[in-house]
Amino acid sequence: MKEILERTPNGRERIVENDLKVFSGGANPGLAREICEHIGIPLSRLAASRFSNDNLFVQIQESVREKDVFVVQSFTQPASDHIMELMITLDALRSASARRITAVIPYYSYARSDKKDAPRISIAGRLIADLLKTAGANRVLTMDLHADSVHGFFSMPVDHLTAMPLICDYFRDTLDLSNTVVVATDAGGAKRVGRFAQHLNVSMAIIDKRRISDTAVRQGLVVGEVSGRDAVIFDDEISTGSTLVSTVETLEKAGVKRIFVGATHPVLCGRAVQNLKEASITEIVVSNTVHIPEEKQFPNLKVVSTAKLFARAIQRIHTGESVSALFREEPAQSAGAN
């Protein structure tokens, strides 16, 4: 269906009639609403509730027949409930004859279950990918998977966005990069952090880390020059904060000047907020792929929005344009282009 556009009083174009629909699950409706504001369409309506036996009930409250539908849902706490809500919503949309259904998963938590590193366990990242297809998803749009290998678990098209340019732009505007080094919390994240350092055109360092348990890590030497410099620790997510705290302690012993943190997904579970408040961190910059409730917010936590990036990706998927071109455009944007 051909798009019909009108210009709003502030000069922005708004889609007033087309076959694009965006729905939201209960994990992060604020992000979904912001995405729709950037696209220029209202958030589509659905009703989710529970029966007395705790079963979930989802009803799509407008016609989606032959529409291009996107469902925004992060896998945040309670993850199992949010995953089940997404599966039921996808199935409802398929039953309602949607033409194409895209699961927009800003935070895909099961990406951490990407390998069989113990006997008799499930590679849950692949299992969830299979379930999404079974439920009715035709494609997936996600952001900063914990491991690139998870991309290969899907037997459907996957568009993999990154919040790295957004976080880089923030630090580029607020730090003296001539005296800054980017730090990887372990060797496994070196490739990701290397790209971050390249974006900022600064050097990088790596921490030698050994994980003892889910909540405890042991760190040793710093590989790279950090003494007397500002350090930016970059990772894909902040979970319990144990890795960050031990990294901060290691960097302090190595003589860094100030410590900053950048991460895409602020999961902040367990004692994370208390751990981060007590750590010697000047500022923590995260994105809004995960909703941060008021009780988990604190003064030196800065949130940058991914809504515009998701909105542009959704529009490009809808119109059949390249999504990867969004990141080829990034250097021009950083240089001040419109």
ABEGO torsion letter per residue (X at the ends): XBBBBBBBAAGBBBBABBABBBBBBAABAAAAAAAAAAAGBBBBBBBBBBBAAGBBBBBBABBABGBBBBBBBBBBOBAAAAAAAAAAAAAAAAAAGBABBBBBBABBAAAABABBABBGBBBAAAAAAAAAAAAGBABBBBBGBABAAAAAABABBBBBBBAAAAAAAAAAAABBAAABBBBBABAAAAAAAAAAAAAAGBBBBBBBBBBABAABBBBBBBBEBABGBBBBBBBABBBAGAAAAAAAAAAAAAGBABBBBBBABBAGBEAAAAAAAABBBABBBBBAABBBBAAABBAABBBBBAAAAAAAAAAAAAAGBBAAAAAAAAAAAAAGBX
